[in-house]
Amino acid sequence: MQRAPARPGDPVDAVETPALVLDLDVFERNLDTLAHAVAARGLRLRPHAKSHKTPAIAHAQLARGAVGVCCQKVDEAAAFVEAGIADVLVTNEVVAPSKLARLAALARQARIGVLVDDAHAIASLAQAAAHAGVTIDAYVEVDVGAGRCGVPPGEPALELATAIEAHDGLRFAGLHCYQGAAQHLRSPDERRDAIAAAAERTRRTRAIVEGAGIAVPIVTGAGTGTWEHEAASGVWNELQAGSYAFMDVDYARNTPGAAELRFGHSLFVLAAVMSVPVSDKAICDAGLKAFSFDSGPPLVHGRGDLVYRKASDEHGVLELAAGAARPALGERVWLVPGHCDPTVNLYDWVVAFRGDRVEHVWPVAARGAVG
């Protein structure tokens, strides 16, 4: 585990760099904005904790009315259950016997849900639940356009729901219908149309399952880029947005619709200038090991005269605009990650600050939980 880069009460200027830092004022405003909007629509909010991997943040979301959290992996779920989160949905398929056993064991401590898209997987899940003496919520994952996991809409989902109902130890909890590919479509019309198509597939599937006499208590899905469309559809009753708490450069590339709610950048990598070798560039101490670059380089926050141009393992090259003042050695730069989720996974600590003081240093308890 990394040494904590700060202590509560420290000035922000004393935080050792590079560090993952969180602006609490913006963060809390983001949480409040979505919580109020979802509650006003009479929907459930189950934020995706893969974005933050931090139990303290999950508790902040639960305090604002979230019904639980989503995770992607069993070990990730375990970190949240151990921290007292009582309702966790693993929005992924789990098939390895060892992982199914761990998942079932967690159901002794919390309400646990998981996705299925194969009849053989349902039988294995039921066996693990029976061995542990627990009941597990099973959701049928339906591919509504993302082209990843999930059965096709319609009758295949009914077949799996029927199979779940036939097994002791499993409870058919509903349908998981997440259009992940729509989250970063850049224009509001593209996102609207993608979710309209997903909604029609989801609506038809729910009708087929209900028409066979099987209740569908929950239709869950949605993300930060599209949640307002799922909320307005009348199809989904549970929303899974996660990145809204932080935001990142890639989400900032989306053009918002005129009436869409806005969320602010709250998460940064705080870096420091370590070298100013020539007049048109500066080198900071946050490189490839400080960020995920799958969505491009970070954005230098509040400095239109600096561009994060390239990186090596431990160095970031900042290009200065013509006529810009050269940064001083040790000067801090605030960098917005290109993609928040995998960037968080590189750190053991979130340094949460308010104003010019560190308020909390939270462990990223689910960091590296990929099993």
N, C-alpha and C positions, 0 to 999 in steps of 0.2 A: 504494500500500500504506500502511496505517495505521502510524504510529509505534508501536513496541512499548511497551506500557503499563508494563513492568517488566523487570528483569534478574534472572537467577538469583542467589540470595543476598539479594535485597531482602526486607525485611519485608513481609508481606501488607498491612499498614496503609499502605505506601507505593505500592501499585499505583494508577496513575491510572485514574480512572473516567470513563465506564463501561467495564468490561472483562469479557471472557469468562474465567471462572476455573474451575479443576478441582481438586476435593479428591482428591488422589492416594490417600489411604487408602481412601476409599469406592470410588473408581474401580477400584482394583486388587482390592478385595474383590468387586466386581461381576464383573470379568473372571474371577477365580478361581472364583467360584460357578458360572458357566455352563460354563466350560471343564471343570471336574471333573464336573459333572452330565452333560454331553454325552458325555464320554469314558467315564463309567461305563455308559452305555447302548450303547456301541459305535458311535456315530454320528460323522459328520463335522460340523465347525462351520466355516461360511464367513460370518463376520459381515458385516453390511451397512455399508459404509464411507460411504454417503451420510449417515449420522447424524453422523459426525465430520469427514470430509473431510481428515483429518490423518494423514500417513504415520507419524509417531511412534506414534500410537495403533494403527494397523494392525500395526506391528512388535510392539507389546506383545501384541496378540491372537495373532499368529503364534507368538510365543515361548511361548504357553500352549497350543499345539497346533492352532490354526486352520489349515485347509488352504489358505486364500487369503482373498480378500475379494470382496464384491459391490460393484458401482458401478451407477449409473443412466445415465451418459452417457459418450461416448467420451473427451471431454476430461478428465472425472473419472478414468477409467481410466488415461489417460496420466500424470496426476500421480502415481498410485501406482506405475505401472511405472517411471517415471523415478526414483522413490525406492527401487527395488529390490524391489518386491513382484512375485513371480514367477508368480502365479496369480490372474487377475482375471476374474470373470464379470460381464458387463454384463447386468443383469436388466431388459432393455428391448429393444424392437425398434429396429433401425438400418436406415434405408432410403436416406438421401441418399448419392449416389455419393462425395462428398468425405469424408463420415464413414466410409463403408465402407473407403475407401482408408486413412484414418488408423488405423482399427481393425486392418486387415490388417497395416499396418506395425508396430503394437505386437506382433503375434504373432511378429515376428522376435526380440523381446526377452523375451517371457513367454508362458506358456500363457494364451490368451484364449478366453473363451466369450461367446456372445451368444444372445439368444432370437429365435425366429422363429414367426410364426403365419400365414404366407402363402407359397404356392409361388413366386410371383414374387420375393419377398424372398430366398428360398433361392437362386434362380438368380443374383441380383445379388451375394449374399454369396459364392457360389462363384467368381464371376468375379473379385471383388476378391482373394480368397485366391489364385487361380491367378496373377493378375498380380503379386502380391507373393511368390509362391513359398513360401507357408506353409500350414499346416493350422490351421483354426479349429474349436473345439468349438461345435456348434450344438445348442441345447436347444429342444424344442417346448414353447411355452407353452400351457398348458391352462387355460381359465377354469373354476375349480372352485367359483365362487360370488361372486367379487369384482365381476364385471360390468364388467371393464375390458378389457385386451387378452387375447388367447388364443383358441384354437379351442375349440369345444365338446368335452366329453369323448368318448372312444370312437374311432370310425372316422376322424374328421377328423385326429386326432393320428397315427394310423397312416399316413395318406396323406402327411403331412409327413415323418414319420420315414423312410418309404420314399424320398421325394424327396431327403432329405439323404444317405442311403446311396448314392444314384446319382451323387453329385457328388464328383469328386476335389477335394481341398483342404478338404473338410468332414468332420468326425467327429461322428456322432450321439452326443451325450454323455448324453442322458437327457431327463427331463420336468421342466419348471418348473411347479409347482403351488402357488401362493401365494394364500391366502385373506386378502387385506389388509383386507377389510371386517370381518373378525372380530376384529381386534386391539383395538378399542376398544368392543366390546360389553361392557356394564358388569358383568353378572352372570356368575359362573363357569359356570352352567348354559347360558347363551346361547353362550358361547365354546366350551364342550364340544360342544354340539349342532351348531354351525356347522362345526367341524372334523370331527366325525363324518360329516357330509354330504360335506364336501370329500374326506375319506379314501375314502369309497365311490366317488366319481367318479374319484379318482386310481387306486385299486386296479383298477377296471374298465378304465380306459384302459391302464394298464401291462400287464394281462393280455392285452388285445387286441393290443398292439404285440408283446409276447413270443410270443403265439400265432402271429404271422406269421413267427417266426424271427428277430426283431430284438432283440438284447439291450438292456436298459435299465439301464445301469450306475449312473446317479444319478437319484434323485427328490429334487428340491431345493425348499425353500420354508420356511415358518414365520416367525414374527415374535416379538417380545418378549412380546406379549399372549397367545400361544397355543402357544408352542414345546413345552410339556410335553405337550400333546395330540397334536401331530404326532409327537413322540418316542415316545409310548406306542402309536401306531397300528400300528406295524409296516410302514408304507407308505413314509414318508420315510426316507432315510438320510443326508440332509444338511440342516442347519438354518441359517437366514439371519438370526437375530435381530440387531438393531443397536442399538436405543435402550437396551437393558439396561445398556450401559456408562455412560449418563448418567442416564436416566429424566427425566421431566418432569411437569408438572401434569396433563396429560391422561391419561397412564398411571396417575397416582395416583388418578384417579377410578374406575378399575376396582376392583371388589371382588374381592380374591384368594380363590381356593379354599383350603380348610383346609390342604391339603398342598402348595400351590404355593410355590416358592422366591420369596424377596423380594429385590429389588434396591433400593439406596438412591439418593437424590439426590446426584449428585457434581458436576453442572454448574450453575453459577450465573452470572448477570450481577451483578457487583459494582458498586453504584451509591453515590452520596453525596448527602446532603441539601444542597440548594443554597438553600433558602428555607423559612422557617416563618412565613408571613404572618399566620395566624390560629391560634386555639387548637386547632381540630379537624382540621387538615391540615398536611402537610409536602410539599414538592416535591423530588423527586430528579432526577438528571441522566440518567435512562434512560427514553426515551419510545418512540415508534413506530419510530424508526430503530435501536433497540437490541434489539428483540424481533420475532419473528413473533407476530401476534395472532390467527392463524386458529383457534387452540384456546383463545382467551380470554386474559386478562391473566396476568402472572406472579403467583406466590405469594411473599409476604414470608416468608422462611425464619426460623424461630425467634422470630417476633414475632407472637403472637396478638393483640396490640393494634394492629396496623397492617394495613390492607388496601389493595392497589394498586387504586385505584378507576377511574382513567381516564388517558389519555395524549394528548399532542400530540407534534409531531415530536421534540422534544428534552426534554420534561418528562414526569415521571410524578407523578401526584397520589396521595399516600398519605393515607388517611383514618384518623384516630386514634379508637380506642374511647373511650367516656366515661370520664373519669378517668385516661386514659393520660398518661404523661409526654411532653412535647413533645421530639422529637429535637433534638439540637444541630446547628448548622451544621457541615457536613463529616462528620457521623456516617455510618458505612457501613451500607448495607442489602444483604442477600443475597437475590437474587431468582431463584426457580426459573422457568425459561421454561415457557410453556404448551405449546410444541412445540419440542423440541430441534433437530430437523434444520434447518429453515429459519432458526432463530436462529443456529446456528453459521455458516451461510452469510453472515451479516452481518459477520463478524469475520475479520481477518487473522491473529490470534494467539490461542492458548490459553495462559493463564497457569496452569501446574500448580504447586500448592503442597502442602506437607506441614507440618502444624502451623502455625506462624506465619511460615514462610519460603517464598519462591518457589524451587522446585527446577528447573523448566524453563520456557522460553517457546518453544512449538512453533508453527511456521507452519501455518496452515490452507491447505495447498498447493492443494487442489482447490476453494477458494472461488470461486464464480461460474462454475464449469465446467458450463455448461448446454448445450454443443454436443456 
